[in-house]
Amino acid sequence: MDSTLPIKNLVRLNWLLAVAFSTIVFLFLFFLMEESQMHKLFYMVITALAIGLIGFANVGILILLARRFGTGTKVFKRYRYLFTYFASVIIYLMLAPVFNYASHKMNSYSPLVYFSIFVLASAVVNTVIIVLQDFIILHHYKAHTDLELSKLKTANAEAVNLLLKQQIHPHFLFNALNTLKALYRKDPAAGDTYIVHLANFLRASVFNHNSKVASLEDEVALLNDYLEMQKIRFGIALDCRIDLPEEILKNYYLPSFSLQPLLENAIKHNELTREMPLVVDIFCSDERVVVRNNLQKKTISVTSVNHGLANLAERYRLWTGDEVIIEEKENVFSVSIKLLTNEYSDHRG
């Protein structure tokens, strides 16, 4: 357990207790006792002084013991009770002559009764203070624990997110280099264009490697470089239409590397021919970006290596708490992702 103590909150508690107890004493004397106004004010001040001294003595003892033993040990608890109750008795006995001066009734008690009254009063007051201080300390530890747990969850999510993103790049790079090799054999000019877009794509990938979110505009720019590479590869067999207004591009966000895997997934699992082109539409609907394609599944099953849709869905869930909506109908397959506003770009709380 963390050995730090909420000193400021404990000090505030002491002042609050001093005011509360002294006010209660004043009201009790005002309504039930026939005392002069000076006596009532005097009792109020002395009560506040006694509560304040005991409270601050407790705080001082807590600090010393925490530094020496730590707050989670049995020794700390044992010495705390011993020293605070002893200190409260000493403080009350030191103030006994003042109380005796204010109230001549004390003179009628025997020394043993007189001593017992002050010991009992100090024990009651100290018990109340300890209980309230424990409440403050426990609340502090709970808040501290919750914060640490939140940090651990965030760190874990970041690690998982980074791992998932790192899975994308080797897979994509392997395919890109094979395509580039084939292009330079058949069409060097197309190969040159392809390598420009590949360089742009890889540059953006490296630059945004640790980013958790990206603006929709940046995501579309990254997607366009990937799209141009695929158009060089497939020609008119791939027809991708992006219809996203400028206002939405500049004012909304997505988890980084969200759109490109969706287009890659569509290309990976569908047939692309001149006679039957793959048509992909990317548009906005109800504050969600939708990637929709005509469904013409490959007859040969494609081995999945967990780089596509499942990867994206897991990263999106980690950073937003929302789910990627996947719909498959007879001839249409679509994936929609909720757009993040600027305020929501810090992800889930």
Backbone hydrogen bonds, N-H to C=O, Kabsch-Sander energy under -0.5 kcal/mol:
donor,donor_aa,acceptor,acceptor_aa,energy
7,I,5,L,-2.2
10,L,6,P,-2.2
11,V,7,I,-2.5
12,R,8,K,-2.3
13,L,9,N,-2.0
14,N,10,L,-1.9
15,W,11,V,-2.1
16,L,12,R,-2.3
17,L,13,L,-2.8
18,A,14,N,-2.4
19,V,15,W,-2.2
20,A,16,L,-2.7
21,F,17,L,-3.0
22,S,18,A,-1.9
23,T,19,V,-2.1
24,I,20,A,-2.3
25,V,21,F,-2.4
26,F,22,S,-2.2
27,L,23,T,-2.6
28,F,24,I,-2.4
29,L,25,V,-2.4
30,F,26,F,-2.5
31,F,27,L,-2.1
32,L,28,F,-2.2
33,M,28,F,-0.5
33,M,29,L,-1.2
35,E,33,M,-1.5
40,K,36,S,-2.2
41,L,37,Q,-2.5
42,F,38,M,-2.4
43,Y,39,H,-2.8
44,M,40,K,-2.1
45,V,41,L,-2.4
46,I,42,F,-2.7
47,T,43,Y,-2.6
48,A,44,M,-2.2
49,L,45,V,-2.5
50,A,46,I,-2.7
51,I,47,T,-2.7
52,G,48,A,-2.6
53,L,49,L,-2.6
54,I,50,A,-2.3
55,G,51,I,-2.7
56,F,52,G,-2.7
57,A,53,L,-2.2
58,N,54,I,-2.3
59,V,55,G,-2.1
60,G,56,F,-2.4
61,I,57,A,-2.4
62,L,58,N,-2.6
63,I,59,V,-2.4
64,L,60,G,-2.2
65,L,61,I,-2.6
66,A,62,L,-2.5
67,R,63,I,-2.1
68,R,64,L,-1.6
69,F,65,L,-3.5
70,G,65,L,-0.8
70,G,66,A,-1.1
73,T,70,G,-0.8
77,K,73,T,-1.5
78,R,74,K,-2.7
79,Y,75,V,-2.7
80,R,76,F,-2.2
81,Y,77,K,-2.2
82,L,78,R,-2.1
83,F,79,Y,-2.9
84,T,80,R,-2.6
85,Y,81,Y,-2.0
86,F,82,L,-1.8
87,A,83,F,-2.7
88,S,84,T,-2.4
89,V,85,Y,-2.0
90,I,86,F,-2.2
91,I,87,A,-2.5
92,Y,88,S,-2.3
93,L,89,V,-2.6
94,M,90,I,-2.2
95,L,91,I,-1.6
96,A,92,Y,-0.6
98,V,95,L,-0.5
99,F,95,L,-2.1
100,N,96,A,-2.9
101,Y,97,P,-2.1
102,A,98,V,-1.9
103,S,99,F,-2.1
106,M,103,S,-1.3
107,N,104,H,-0.9
108,S,105,K,-1.7
109,Y,106,M,-1.6
114,Y,110,S,-3.0
115,F,111,P,-2.6
116,S,112,L,-2.4
117,I,113,V,-2.5
118,F,114,Y,-1.5
119,V,115,F,-2.3
120,L,116,S,-2.8
121,A,117,I,-2.4
122,S,118,F,-2.5
123,A,119,V,-2.2
124,V,120,L,-2.3
125,V,121,A,-2.5
126,N,122,S,-2.6
127,T,123,A,-2.3
128,V,124,V,-2.2
129,I,125,V,-2.3
130,I,126,N,-2.7
131,V,127,T,-2.5
132,L,128,V,-2.2
133,Q,129,I,-2.7
134,D,130,I,-2.8
135,F,131,V,-1.8
136,I,132,L,-2.0
137,I,133,Q,-2.8
138,L,134,D,-2.9
139,H,135,F,-2.2
140,H,136,I,-2.1
141,Y,137,I,-2.6
142,K,138,L,-2.6
143,A,139,H,-2.4
144,H,140,H,-2.5
145,T,141,Y,-3.0
146,D,142,K,-2.8
147,L,143,A,-2.2
148,E,144,H,-2.4
149,L,145,T,-2.7
150,S,146,D,-2.3
151,K,147,L,-2.3
152,L,148,E,-2.4
153,K,149,L,-2.5
154,T,150,S,-2.4
155,A,151,K,-2.8
156,N,152,L,-2.5
157,A,153,K,-2.7
158,E,154,T,-2.6
159,A,155,A,-2.3
160,V,156,N,-2.6
161,N,157,A,-2.9
162,L,158,E,-2.7
163,L,159,A,-2.3
164,L,160,V,-2.7
165,K,161,N,-2.3
166,Q,162,L,-2.4
167,Q,163,L,-1.1
168,I,164,L,-0.6
168,I,165,K,-1.0
169,H,165,K,-1.0
171,H,167,Q,-0.9
172,F,168,I,-2.5
173,L,169,H,-3.0
174,F,170,P,-2.2
175,N,171,H,-1.6
176,A,172,F,-2.6
177,L,173,L,-2.5
178,N,174,F,-1.7
179,T,175,N,-2.3
180,L,176,A,-2.6
181,K,177,L,-2.3
182,A,178,N,-1.9
183,L,179,T,-2.5
184,Y,180,L,-2.2
185,R,181,K,-0.8
186,K,182,A,-1.5
187,D,183,L,-3.7
191,G,187,D,-2.1
192,D,188,P,-2.3
193,T,189,A,-2.2
194,Y,190,A,-2.7
195,I,191,G,-2.3
196,V,192,D,-1.5
197,H,193,T,-1.9
198,L,194,Y,-2.4
199,A,195,I,-2.3
200,N,196,V,-2.3
201,F,197,H,-2.5
202,L,198,L,-2.8
203,R,199,A,-2.6
204,A,200,N,-2.3
205,S,201,F,-2.1
206,V,202,L,-2.4
207,F,203,R,-2.6
208,N,204,A,-2.3
209,H,206,V,-1.3
211,S,208,N,-1.1
214,A,254,L,-2.9
216,L,252,Y,-2.8
217,E,249,L,-1.6
219,E,215,S,-2.2
220,V,216,L,-2.3
221,A,217,E,-2.0
222,L,218,D,-2.4
223,L,219,E,-2.2
224,N,220,V,-2.6
225,D,221,A,-1.6
226,Y,222,L,-1.8
227,L,223,L,-3.1
228,E,224,N,-2.7
229,M,225,D,-1.6
230,Q,226,Y,-2.0
231,K,227,L,-2.4
232,I,228,E,-1.8
233,R,229,M,-1.5
234,F,230,Q,-3.2
235,G,231,K,-2.6
237,A,234,F,-1.6
238,L,235,G,-1.6
239,D,237,A,-0.5
239,D,278,L,-3.0
240,C,238,L,-0.5
241,R,239,D,-0.5
241,R,280,V,-3.2
242,I,240,C,-0.5
243,D,241,R,-0.6
243,D,282,I,-3.4
249,L,245,P,-2.2
250,K,246,E,-1.9
251,N,247,E,-1.1
252,Y,248,I,-1.1
253,Y,340,L,-2.4
254,L,214,A,-2.6
256,S,212,K,-1.3
262,L,258,S,-0.6
262,L,259,L,-0.8
263,L,259,L,-1.8
264,E,260,Q,-2.6
265,N,261,P,-2.3
266,A,262,L,-1.9
267,I,263,L,-2.3
268,K,264,E,-2.4
269,H,265,N,-1.7
270,N,266,A,-0.7
271,E,296,Q,-3.2
273,T,276,M,-1.4
278,L,237,A,-3.1
279,V,277,P,-0.6
280,V,239,D,-2.9
280,V,278,L,-0.6
281,D,292,R,-3.3
282,I,241,R,-3.0
283,F,281,D,-0.5
283,F,290,V,-2.1
284,C,243,D,-0.7
285,S,288,R,-3.0
288,R,285,S,-0.7
289,V,337,I,-2.7
290,V,283,F,-3.5
290,V,288,R,-0.5
291,V,335,V,-3.1
292,R,281,D,-3.0
292,R,290,V,-0.6
293,N,333,F,-2.9
294,N,279,V,-1.4
295,L,331,N,-3.0
296,Q,294,N,-0.7
298,K,269,H,-1.5
301,S,299,T,-0.6
312,L,308,G,-2.2
313,A,309,L,-2.8
314,E,310,A,-2.0
315,R,311,N,-2.2
316,Y,312,L,-2.8
317,R,313,A,-2.1
318,L,314,E,-2.0
319,W,315,R,-1.8
320,T,316,Y,-1.7
321,G,316,Y,-0.7
321,G,317,R,-1.2
322,D,316,Y,-0.5
325,I,336,S,-2.2
326,I,324,V,-0.6
327,E,334,S,-2.7
329,K,332,V,-3.2
333,F,293,N,-2.7
334,S,327,E,-2.8
335,V,291,V,-2.2
336,S,325,I,-2.4
337,I,289,V,-2.4
339,L,287,E,-2.4
340,L,253,Y,-2.8
345,S,341,T,-0.5
345,S,342,N,-0.8
346,D,343,E,-0.6
347,H,344,Y,-2.0
348,R,319,W,-0.7
